Amino acid sequence: MWYLCVFFHRLLDYRKAEVESLAQLFSNEDQEYQCLQWRLPLHHHPDSPFHFVDLPSEDVAKSIANRSILVKGMYELWGEGGSYEELEECIRNYPDERKLPYLDSNSTFKINVDTFGKVISLQKQTQRIQGLSYIPFKGRVNLKNPEHKFWLMETDDYGASNGLPPMVQKRIFFGREIGGADRKLLPTYQLKSRTYLGPTAMDAEMAFLMANQALVTPGKLVYDPFVGTGSILIAAAHFGAMTMGADIDIRVVRDGRGPDCNVWSNFKQYGLPMPIALLRADNNLPPWRTGLKEVFDAIICDPPYGVRAGGRKSGGRKLMKGVIGPYIVPDDKRTDHIPSTASYSLVECVHDLLDLAGRMLVMGGRLVFFYPVLSEDDNVDNHFPEHPCFKLIATSEQILSSRYSRVLLTMVKTSPYTEDIAEAARLKHLDFKENHLKWLEDGNLHSAVFSPTDPQSNGAADHAKFTKEPKPKYRGKYV
């Protein structure tokens, strides 16, 4: 059945991917991932917050709306039109068997008025509600806790002049609310109130989106190999998952800033279940025994790609250059020993992450991680890492600057991990490294992002890369 899905005007590239993941979560987790059918209302721009989506049932639509971070609401549409006359005709023609159960005299209801692209006064809102008198409501009005909520939503014909997605013709929608998101979740988990915070802590909204992409549910085991201060695992734990993390910096996972200010205290702050374990571990040299496979239901992470923090692996500069040989730390110094580390390029880091996920994820498990992209790349799809075990099912781009953006990649494990798969993955990695950008191999993304460009010295061809049509940046955080 088709439902009207209204999004918050936020993170436009992430919206459909989140709904499609949640649709699989609440309909049938075992089925192969399939894209939903979407269509736009008449005269609406693809970036419009209004979309129609075909979902299996009302229960699925309600579950998606209640769990989603970016869905404002799901509605059973009773009518739409370019004018209130068209809207009335459409509502009158809507089947009575669909309307009458919600107009019963024993029920309570409330009608809300919402707009996009304009603001209307309370007086006009009241007039619009009174104009719906042709709908035979027999129940009682309850503004605080109604059984049924109805929404009258209106868009303006403002063209492309107010900084929002272009709207060339007025459109009015009326429908029954199936479910709506609880945005109170984000203020509760906002970073500024977090007990223990690091410079690379994942924003709460993004952490919950990643958890939704990974299909996190109670009882699943979620792993973050770059756990830091635990922001991603906090979102997973909120949805009931068992969590486990690792980080190469022992000072982060063991000490924090004291006994009452560390990763553990973040979980305690929100009353969440503590992680099963936090390991001091190197993504380049994972601590798992050789025969251990298929442990985690999801791996969610934000690999270090050299903007706010560079990747590190075990070894140290002298050890990597062969100046000194491997050594064993004496037992009496192990407690306070901080191992030496060396630079860890992103291309090597991502290869190790995919290999870890291929080995340790259960069949059908999901790997969700961020991947950096330079804006001058005309076809960024050619630069996404691949692995024979995985199928890439969703990409969502977030523009961070004029030269740099990051893409949230969602992969699902479709094949068991074998030695042949590992060898094929190694060859893919070599081909990927050979054909990829220099900044990825060197791990020097920071200079590529922040160094000023000189069109005259780089030539006309390079200058053209930075003068191509940018993506629209709409005003306002929430509309």
C-alpha positions in Angstrom: 0.0 0.0 0.0 1.2 3.5 -0.8 1.8 5.9 2.1 2.8 9.5 2.3 6.3 9.7 3.9 7.2 13.2 5.1 10.9 13.7 6.0 12.6 16.3 8.1 14.5 18.6 5.8 17.8 17.1 6.9 20.6 15.0 5.4 18.8 14.6 2.1 20.9 11.7 0.7 20.4 9.6 3.9 16.6 9.6 3.9 15.5 6.9 1.5 18.4 4.6 2.5 17.3 4.7 6.2 13.7 3.9 5.3 14.7 1.0 3.1 16.9 -0.5 5.8 14.1 -0.2 8.4 11.6 -1.7 5.9 13.7 -4.8 5.7 14.2 -4.9 9.5 10.4 -4.8 10.2 9.1 -6.8 7.3 11.4 -9.8 6.9 15.0 -9.8 8.0 15.8 -12.9 6.0 14.8 -11.6 2.6 17.4 -10.3 0.2 17.8 -6.5 0.3 15.5 -4.8 -2.2 14.8 -1.2 -2.9 11.4 0.1 -2.2 9.2 1.8 -4.8 9.1 5.6 -4.4 7.3 8.3 -6.3 7.1 12.1 -5.9 3.9 14.2 -5.6 2.9 16.2 -8.6 5.3 19.1 -9.3 7.7 18.3 -6.5 11.5 18.4 -6.7 13.4 15.2 -5.8 14.8 17.0 -2.7 11.2 17.7 -1.4 10.4 16.3 2.0 7.2 14.7 0.6 7.5 11.3 -1.0 5.1 8.4 -1.6 6.5 4.9 -0.6 5.0 1.5 -1.2 5.1 -0.6 2.0 3.8 -4.1 2.9 1.5 -3.0 5.7 0.5 -0.3 8.1 2.3 -2.0 10.9 5.6 -1.8 8.9 4.9 1.9 8.1 4.3 2.6 11.8 7.4 0.8 12.9 9.6 2.6 10.4 8.2 6.0 11.4 8.6 5.4 15.1 12.2 4.1 14.8 13.5 6.5 12.0 15.6 9.5 12.7 14.7 11.4 9.5 11.1 10.5 9.0 8.8 13.2 10.4 5.7 11.1 9.8 4.0 8.3 7.8 0.4 9.0 6.7 -2.5 7.2 5.1 -3.4 9.8 2.5 -7.1 10.6 2.2 -6.7 13.3 -0.4 -4.4 15.8 -2.1 -4.9 18.6 -4.6 -3.6 21.9 -6.0 -6.5 23.7 -4.3 -8.9 23.2 -1.4 -11.7 22.4 -3.9 -9.6 19.6 -5.4 -8.7 18.4 -1.9 -12.4 18.2 -0.9 -13.3 16.2 -4.0 -10.5 13.8 -3.4 -11.4 13.2 0.2 -15.1 12.7 -0.6 -14.1 10.1 -3.2 -11.8 8.2 -0.7 -13.5 4.9 0.2 -15.8 5.0 3.1 -14.6 1.7 4.4 -11.2 3.3 4.9 -12.5 6.5 6.5 -15.4 5.5 8.8 -13.4 3.3 11.3 -11.6 6.5 12.4 -14.7 8.8 12.5 -16.6 6.8 15.0 -18.4 8.6 17.8 -16.6 6.6 20.5 -13.1 7.8 19.3 -11.1 11.0 19.9 -9.2 12.9 17.3 -7.0 15.9 16.6 -6.3 17.8 13.4 -2.9 19.4 13.0 -1.9 22.0 10.3 1.6 21.9 8.9 3.3 23.9 6.1 6.5 23.7 4.1 8.0 26.8 2.5 5.9 29.3 4.4 4.4 30.1 7.8 0.7 30.8 8.4 -0.9 32.4 11.4 -2.9 30.5 14.1 -6.0 32.2 12.9 -5.5 30.9 9.3 -4.8 27.4 10.7 -8.1 27.5 12.5 -9.9 28.6 9.4 -8.3 25.7 7.4 -9.5 23.2 10.1 -13.0 24.6 10.0 -12.9 24.3 6.2 -12.8 20.5 6.7 -16.3 20.4 8.1 -17.5 18.2 5.2 -15.6 15.3 6.8 -18.1 13.6 9.1 -16.1 13.5 12.3 -18.4 12.1 15.1 -15.8 11.6 17.8 -14.6 14.1 20.4 -11.7 16.4 20.0 -8.7 15.6 22.3 -5.7 17.9 21.8 -3.5 16.2 24.3 -3.8 12.5 23.8 -6.1 11.7 20.8 -6.7 8.2 19.5 -6.4 9.4 15.9 -4.3 12.3 14.6 -5.0 13.9 11.2 -2.7 16.3 9.3 -3.4 19.0 6.8 -0.1 19.8 5.1 0.4 22.6 2.6 3.3 23.6 0.4 3.6 27.0 -1.2 4.2 27.9 -4.9 7.4 29.8 -4.1 9.4 28.7 -7.1 13.1 28.6 -6.4 13.5 31.8 -4.6 13.5 31.0 -0.9 16.5 28.7 -0.5 14.4 25.5 -0.4 13.8 22.7 -3.0 12.0 24.4 -5.9 8.2 24.3 -5.7 6.3 25.5 -8.8 2.8 24.8 -7.7 0.9 24.7 -4.5 0.0 21.3 -3.1 -2.2 20.3 -0.2 -2.3 16.9 1.6 -4.7 15.5 4.2 -4.2 12.2 5.9 -4.3 10.1 9.0 -1.0 9.8 10.9 0.3 6.2 11.0 3.4 7.0 13.1 6.0 9.7 13.7 9.6 10.1 14.8 10.5 11.0 18.4 13.1 13.8 17.9 13.5 14.0 21.7 16.0 11.2 21.3 18.6 13.5 19.8 18.7 16.2 22.6 19.0 13.4 25.1 22.1 12.0 23.5 23.6 15.3 22.2 27.4 15.5 22.4 27.6 18.7 24.4 26.1 16.9 27.4 28.2 13.8 27.1 30.4 12.9 30.1 33.4 11.8 28.0 34.0 13.4 24.7 36.9 13.2 22.1 37.7 15.3 19.1 36.4 12.6 16.7 33.2 11.7 18.6 30.4 10.8 16.2 27.4 13.1 16.2 24.4 11.5 17.9 22.1 11.9 14.9 24.6 10.3 12.6 25.3 7.5 15.1 21.6 6.6 15.2 21.4 6.6 11.4 24.3 4.2 11.2 22.7 1.9 13.8 19.5 1.9 11.7 21.5 1.1 8.5 23.0 -1.8 10.3 19.6 -3.2 11.4 20.5 -3.1 15.1 17.9 -4.8 17.3 17.9 -6.3 20.8 20.2 -9.3 21.2 22.5 -8.6 18.3 26.2 -8.2 18.8 27.7 -4.9 17.4 31.4 -4.2 17.0 33.3 -1.0 16.4 37.0 -1.4 15.7 37.7 2.3 16.1 35.6 2.8 19.2 37.1 6.1 20.5 34.7 7.5 23.1 32.0 5.0 22.2 29.4 7.3 20.4 28.4 4.7 17.8 28.1 1.9 20.4 25.9 4.1 22.5 23.4 4.4 19.7 23.5 0.6 19.2 23.1 0.0 22.9 20.0 2.3 22.9 18.4 -0.1 20.4 19.1 -3.0 22.7 22.2 -4.5 21.1 25.2 -6.0 22.9 28.2 -4.0 22.1 32.0 -4.5 21.8 34.7 -2.1 20.8 38.4 -1.7 20.2 40.9 1.1 19.8 44.6 1.2 19.2 45.0 4.0 21.9 45.1 2.3 25.2 44.7 5.6 27.0 41.2 6.0 25.5 39.8 2.6 26.2 41.4 2.0 29.6 41.9 5.4 31.3 39.9 8.1 29.7 40.1 11.2 31.9 39.7 9.3 35.2 37.4 6.8 36.9 34.3 9.0 36.4 35.1 10.2 32.9 35.7 7.5 30.4 33.9 5.3 27.8 32.2 3.3 30.5 30.8 6.4 32.2 29.2 7.4 28.9 27.1 4.3 29.0 26.4 4.7 32.7 25.2 8.3 32.0 22.3 7.0 29.8 21.6 3.9 31.8 22.6 1.7 28.9 24.1 -1.9 29.2 27.8 -1.8 29.4 29.9 -3.1 26.5 30.9 -6.7 26.7 34.5 -5.6 26.3 36.6 -2.7 25.2 39.9 -3.9 23.7 43.2 -2.3 23.0 43.6 -3.8 19.6 45.1 -2.9 16.2 42.9 -3.1 13.1 46.0 -4.1 11.2 46.8 -7.0 13.6 43.4 -8.1 14.9 43.5 -10.1 18.2 41.1 -12.9 17.1 42.4 -16.5 17.1 42.8 -18.0 13.6 39.7 -20.3 13.5 37.3 -17.7 14.9 34.6 -16.7 12.4 31.1 -15.2 12.1 30.8 -13.6 15.6 29.3 -10.2 15.0 25.9 -9.3 13.6 27.0 -5.8 12.6 30.2 -3.8 12.4 29.7 0.0 12.5 32.6 2.4 12.5 34.1 5.7 11.3 37.7 4.8 10.1 40.4 7.4 10.6 41.0 9.2 7.3 43.4 11.9 8.2 41.3 15.1 8.6 40.7 15.3 12.4 42.8 12.3 13.2 45.2 10.1 11.2 45.2 6.3 11.2 47.8 4.5 13.3 48.9 0.9 13.4 51.4 -1.0 15.7 55.1 -0.8 15.0 56.6 2.7 15.4 58.8 4.5 12.9 62.0 2.8 13.9 60.5 -0.7 13.8 58.9 -0.1 10.4 62.2 1.2 9.0 64.1 -1.7 10.4 66.3 0.5 12.7 65.3 -1.7 15.6 64.0 -5.3 15.6 60.8 -6.7 17.3 60.9 -6.7 21.0 59.0 -8.1 24.0 57.8 -5.7 26.7 59.0 -6.9 30.2 56.2 -8.1 32.5 57.0 -5.4 35.1 56.4 -2.7 32.5 53.3 -4.0 30.8 50.8 -2.2 33.0 51.8 1.3 32.0 53.3 0.5 28.6 52.0 2.5 25.7 52.9 0.6 22.5 54.6 2.5 19.6 52.6 3.2 16.5 53.2 4.1 12.9 51.2 5.9 10.2 48.3 3.8 8.8 47.1 4.9 5.3 43.4 4.8 4.6 43.7 2.4 1.7 45.3 -0.2 4.0 42.9 0.6 6.9 39.8 0.0 4.7 41.3 -3.2 3.2 41.9 -4.5 6.8 38.4 -3.5 7.8 36.8 -5.3 4.9 38.9 -8.4 5.6 37.9 -8.3 9.3 34.2 -7.9 8.4 34.4 -10.7 5.9 35.8 -13.1 8.5 33.8 -12.0 11.6 30.4 -11.0 10.4 27.6 -13.5 10.2 25.9 -14.2 6.9 23.6 -11.3 6.1 25.4 -9.1 8.7 26.0 -5.5 7.8 29.2 -3.4 7.6 28.4 0.3 7.9 31.2 2.8 7.7 32.2 6.3 6.4 34.4 6.8 3.5 36.0 10.1 2.3 35.5 11.5 -1.2 37.1 14.5 -2.8 34.6 16.8 -4.5 36.5 17.0 -7.8 35.9 13.3 -8.5 33.3 13.1 -11.3 32.5 9.5 -10.7 33.0 8.6 -7.1 31.5 5.2 -7.5 34.8 4.1 -9.1 36.6 4.8 -5.9 34.5 2.8 -3.4 36.4 -0.3 -2.0 35.1 -3.7 -2.8 35.3 -7.2 -1.3 34.0 -10.5 -2.7 32.1 -11.3 0.5 30.0 -8.1 0.3 27.3 -6.4 -1.7 27.2 -2.6 -1.6 23.5 -1.8 -1.0 23.4 1.9 0.0 25.5 5.1 -0.3 24.6 8.4 1.4 26.8 11.4 0.8 27.4 14.2 3.3 29.1 17.4 2.0 31.5 18.7 4.5 33.3 21.4 2.5 33.7 22.7 -1.1 36.4 20.1 -1.7 35.5 17.2 0.5 32.6 15.0 1.5 32.1 11.7 3.1 29.9 8.8 2.0 28.2 6.4 4.4 28.6 2.9 2.8 26.3 0.1 3.8 27.4 -3.4 2.8 25.7 -6.7 3.4 27.7 -10.0 3.7 26.5 -12.4 0.9 29.3 -15.0 0.8 31.2 -17.1 3.4 34.8 -16.2 4.1 37.3 -18.7 2.6 41.0 -18.6 1.7 40.0 -18.2 -2.0 37.8 -15.2 -1.0 40.7 -13.7 1.0 43.1 -14.0 -2.0 40.5 -12.5 -4.4 40.0 -9.6 -1.9 43.8 -9.1 -1.7 43.9 -8.7 -5.5 41.0 -6.3 -5.5 42.8 -4.3 -2.9 46.0 -4.1 -5.0 44.0 -3.0 -8.1 42.1 -0.5 -6.0 45.3 0.9 -4.5 46.9 1.2 -7.9 44.1 3.0 -9.5 43.1 5.2 -6.6 44.0 8.8 -5.7 47.4 9.6 -4.3 46.0 11.1 -1.1 44.4 7.8 -0.2 47.6 5.9 -0.5 49.6 8.4 1.4 46.9 9.0 4.0 47.4 12.7 3.5 43.8 13.7 3.1 44.1 16.8 5.3 46.4 18.6 2.9 44.2 17.6 0.0 41.2 19.0 1.7 42.5 22.2 3.2 45.4 23.3 0.9 44.4 26.2 -1.3 44.2 25.5 -5.1 45.9 27.5 -7.7 44.1 27.2 -11.0 46.9 28.8 -13.0 49.5 26.4 -11.7 47.4 23.3 -12.0 46.1 24.0 -15.5 42.6 24.6 -16.9 41.6 21.0 -16.6 42.2 20.9 -12.9 40.4 24.2 -12.5 37.4 22.8 -14.2 37.0 20.2 -11.6 36.4 22.8 -8.9 34.1 25.0 -11.0 31.5 22.3 -11.8 28.0 22.8 -10.7 27.8 22.2 -6.9 25.1 20.4 -5.1 22.3 22.7 -3.8 22.7 23.7 -0.2 19.3 24.5 1.3 18.9 26.9 4.2 17.8 25.9 7.6 18.6 22.9 9.8 15.0 21.8 10.4 12.0 23.0 8.4 
